Amino acid sequence: MTRNKILYIDNLKVLMTVLVILHHTFITYGAPGDWYFMQKTTLIGALIPMTIFVATNQSFFMGFFFFLSALFTESSYNKKGAGKFISDRLLRLGIPLVFYSLILSPILNFMVAKYGRGKTYTFLQYLGGYDDWIDFGVLWFAAALLLFTLIYAWVRKLRGDRPQKTYPAPNGKALFFFALSLGLISFIVRLVFPVGWSLSPLGFQLGHFPQYIALFTLGILASRYNWLQQADALNGKKWGVAALLLVLVAMPVMYVLKTVTNSPSEAFRGGLNWQSLLYAVWEQFTGLSIIVALLSRARRKWNEQSPLLKKMSRAAFGTYIFHPLFVIGISLLVKDLAIDPAAKLLIVAPLAVASAFFFAGLLVRLPGVKKII
C-alpha cells in the first residue's frame, strides 16, 4: 500500500487515540472502570451516557488498534527480515515499556497520592516505599503488541517463505459467524477470566484477549490478501446502522433485562450464566459492526490529511504513552472546583486531548525520541 492510499489508516489511529483519552476521562468522572484518580458523579442523567460511551468503546477500540497495527507487520517483516524486524520492535515498543514502568508510572502514582489523597511526603520519600516497578499501565497494549509480533516472527521463521495463495475478503455472512464465534469464545474464556480481572503485573485483561488476538490475526490476513481494497463491497452503511441499533436499542434492552431479573453487574462480566453470554455476544457484534463501518467510511471519506492532522498522526503513539499525565494532572487541578464531577468532564476532556497531542507533537521532534516513537 502506497503512502497516499493509506492516509485514512493514520487518521483512524488519531481517532482511536482521542477515544482512549476520552475513555479514561469518562472513567475518572463516573463511567465504570478503574483509573489512577477518580471523582465519580452520582447524577443518573450523566452516568447513563458515560456508561454507554465506555461500553461501546470497549467493544472495539483496543481490538481495532491491534488490527491497524497488524496491517503493517507483515510488510515490515518482509522488508527488514527476521533479525532487523525483531530488534526494531524491541526498540520501538520495549523502550517505551521500560520508560513508563520505571519513570512515568511512579510519577503518576505520586501525583495522585500527594495531590489527590493529600499525602505529605516528598517524591524521594515516596520512592523509598515504592514497590510497583513493573507497572505497564496503559502500555499493556504495547506489551501485548510486542508479544503478538514476536509470536508472528517465530511462526514466520518456522514456516519459511511459502508461496502465498489468494483468498477473497470475508463477506457479510462470514463476518457474522466470525462475530458470533468470537462472542462464544469470549464467553468461555470469561468463565475463568471475567471482565475486569487482569494478569499482574502486565495488566492484560484476558477476558478481552480473544478479540485482540483475532483482530491482530485478521489484520495480518487483510494486509496479506489486500482485503481493505475490497472493503467497500461490505456496505459500511448497513454495518453502521447495525452498530447504532446494537448500541441504542440492544444495550438499553440489556439494562431492562438486568433490572427486571435483578441481575448483579458481576454476572455480565463472566460466569456460566445467560448474562455473561448475552454481553459477550453483544460486545463482539457491536465491535465488529463499528470497525467495518469505520473502515468503509474512512476509505471513502477520510483519505486526506490537513497539516494539523498530519502532525497529530505523527504524534499519536507519543500521545497514547503520555496521555495519563494530562488526564490525571488536569483532573487534579480542577478537583476542588465546587461543581459536579460530570461538569468537570466537560473541562478536562478537551484540555487533556489538546495538551497530550501538543506535548507529544513537540516530543517527536527530538532527535533521539523520534527514532523510537
Stockholm file with secondary structure:
# STOCKHOLM 1.0

chainA/1-373         MTRNKILYIDNLKVLMTVLVILHHTFITYGAPGDWYFMQKTTLIGALIPMTIFVATNQSFFMGFFFFLSALFTESSYNKKGAGKFISDRLLRLGIPLVFYSLILSPILNFMVAKYGRGKTYTFLQYLGGYDDWIDFGVLWFAAALLLFTLIYAWVRKLRGDRPQKTYPAPNGKALFFFALSLGLISFIVRLVFPVGWSLSPLGFQLGHFPQYIALFTLGILASRYNWLQQADALNGKKWGVAALLLVLVAMPVMYVLKTVTNSPSEAFRGGLNWQSLLYAVWEQFTGLSIIVALLSRARRKWNEQSPLLKKMSRAAFGTYIFHPLFVIGISLLVKDLAIDPAAKLLIVAPLAVASAFFFAGLLVRLPGVKKII
#=GR chainA/1-373 SS CCGGGCHHHHHHHHHHHHHHHHHHHHHHTTSSSCCSSCCCCCCHHHHHHHHHHHHHHHHHHHHHHHHHHHTTHHHHHHHHHHHHHHHHHIIIIIHHHHHIIIIIHHHHHHHIIIIISCCCCCHHHHHHTCCCCCCCGGGHHHHHHHHHHHHHHHHHHHHCSCCCCCCCCCCHHHHHHHHHHHHHHHHHHTTTSCTTCCBTTTTBCGGGHHHHHHHHHHHHHHHHTTGGGGGGGGCHHHHHHHHHHIIIIIHHHHHHHHHHTTCCHHHHHSSSSHHHHHHHHHHHHHHHHHHHHHHHHHHHHCCCCCHHHHHHHHTHHHHHHHHHHHHHHHHHHTTTSSSCHHHHHHHHHHHHHHHHHHHHHHHTTSHHHHTTC
#=GC SS_cons         CCGGGCHHHHHHHHHHHHHHHHHHHHHHTTSSSCCSSCCCCCCHHHHHHHHHHHHHHHHHHHHHHHHHHHTTHHHHHHHHHHHHHHHHHIIIIIHHHHHIIIIIHHHHHHHIIIIISCCCCCHHHHHHTCCCCCCCGGGHHHHHHHHHHHHHHHHHHHHCSCCCCCCCCCCHHHHHHHHHHHHHHHHHHTTTSCTTCCBTTTTBCGGGHHHHHHHHHHHHHHHHTTGGGGGGGGCHHHHHHHHHHIIIIIHHHHHHHHHHTTCCHHHHHSSSSHHHHHHHHHHHHHHHHHHHHHHHHHHHHCCCCCHHHHHHHHTHHHHHHHHHHHHHHHHHHTTTSSSCHHHHHHHHHHHHHHHHHHHHHHHTTSHHHHTTC
//
